[in-house]
């Protein structure tokens, strides 16, 4: 094998490894399934008790790991059965005649990529006041980890994570361009090599 051809193959291998290094970290940037709508809707003030809760997601979610709790102020669960999953819609029947009060739908499902997602949807029945959460720690006693956890959920940090996803997508495109340019250069160099050797 000639020295020029060896260096050419080495350059192609380096380009492929560079592109692979870009593509592999970009996989987690794929969007997870998300909640599109719910019944009752967040903050709904209902005159009468609903008979079921429904959650509609952007895509099918896994049946395994789906959990829905409809809790009152005392923490009692008013869900009458396990949730049913059908084409991205999760539903659960409720105990008949829920009394007036504030409630929270506490849900957790697993998206198609295996990532768990969860949330809380408050609603009220019969003009009752919404549930209020008791802080687990005062500002003076919060630990550094608590502060970090809260900071991570701010809109600024969520926006930063979205920007990182966009950057990864751009890097994926750059990796593909590197491979294309390297293949094009290799093709013409090999043609020129053959032409000069004849």
N, C-alpha and C positions, 0 to 999 in steps of 0.2 A: 504493500500500500504506500503511495507517495505521501511526502510530508504535507503537501497542500491539501490533499484529500483527508488526511488524518485531522488536520486543524479545522477543516470544514465540518466534519462530523462532530468534533468536540464542541464547536460553536453551536451547532444545532441541538446537541444534548443540553448544553447550558441554557439555551433559550427555552427548551421544553421544561426543564426543571424550574426555571424562573416562573413560567406560566402556571405550573402546577402549584407552586408555593402561593400564588395569588388566588387560584381557584379554590383551594381547600379551605382557607379561612373564610371565604365568602359564603359558604354553604349556610351557616347559622343566620345570615342576613335575610333569608327568606321569610316572608310575612307569615305570622301564625293566624289561625282562624280567629275571628272576633265576633262579639255579640252585636247583632244588628238591631234587634228589637225585643221587647218583652211585654207580657201581659200578666199582671199590671205593669204599666210603664214606671220608670223611676219617678218617685215623688207623687204618684197618683193618689188622689183623695177620693175614695169610693164611697158611695152612699150605702151599698149593700156588699155583702161578702162575696168574693169570687168563688167559683167552684174548682178552678184549677189554675195553675201557673204554667205559662209557656215561654220558652226562650228560643229565639231564632238566631242562628249563627250564619256566618258568611259561607260556610261549607260544612259537609258532614263531619260530625265529631264521633269519637269512639264511644261505644256503649260501655266498655270497661272504664271505670274511674269516674263515671258521671254521678254527681251527687247534688241534690237540691234540698235545702232546709228552709222552711218558712217559720221563722222564729218570732215570738212575741217579746214583750219587755222582760218577761221572766225567763226567757230562753227556751220556752216550750216549743217543740216542733209540731206544726199543724199539717204537715204533709201526710197524706193518707196512704201513700204507697211509694215504691221506688220509682225514680224517673224513667220515662220511656223515651228512646231516641229514634227519630225517624226523619231521614233526609235533612239533617241539620237543624231539626226542631226538637227540643227537649221539653217534655211536658210532665207534670206531676199533679195528680188530683189532690184536693184539699179536704180536710175534715169538714163535714157540712156545718153551715151556720157559724162561721167564725165570729166571735164577739167583736164589738167595736173596740178599736185600739190601734196602736202603731205596730207595724210588722217589718221584717226584713227578709227578702229572698236572698239566701246565701248559697251561691252556686259555684260548682267547680266541675270542669269537663277537661278532656284530653283531646287536643286538636289532632288532625291527621298526621302531623309530623312527630307526634309523641310528646309535644310540649303541653304541660298542664296550664290552663288559664282559669281564672276565678274572678268573682266580683260580688258586690252586695247591691241589692235594689230595694230601697225603702218605699213603703206605701202605707196608707192609713185607711181605716174603715169607720164610717159613722161620725165624721168630724173630729176624730181623736187627734191628739198631738203626735207628731212623728217621734220615733224612738231617738233617744240621745245616748251617745256612747260615753261611758265614763273613762277619762284618760287613765292609762295604766301607770303613768308616772308624771310628776310635776316637772316643769321646766328645770327646776333646780336639781332634780335627781335623775334626769335623763342621762343615759350613758352615751359614750361616743358612738357605739354601734347603733343605738336608737336614732341618733341624729343623722347618721349616715344613711340609715334605711329610709327616713323621712325625706332627706334631700334627694335621694335617688328617684323619688316618685314625683318631683316637681316638674312643671312643664318644660323648664329649661333643660333638665337632664333628659327628659323624654325626647326633646327636640335634638339634643346632642346625639342620642342613640340613633335617631332617624338619619341624621347627617352621616354618621358612621356607616349606616347601611348603604346610603347613596355613594359614598366614597368607595366602598367595597365593590359595588356594581361597576363603577368606573374603572376600577383596577382590573376587574374581570375582562372588560372590554380591551384594556391595554394589553393584558396577557394574550388575548386572542390576536391582537394586531401584531405582537412580537412574533408569534408562531407563523402568521401569514407572511410577514416580511422575511423571516428566516428561510421559510420554504421557497419563496420566490427567488431569493438570492442564491440558494443552493441549486435550484433548477438551472439558472442561467450560468452559474459558475461551472457546473458539470457539463453543460453544453459547450461552453468555451473550452473546457479542458479536453473534451473529446475532439473538438475541431482542431486544436493545436497539435494533438497527438497523431492525427491522421496524415 
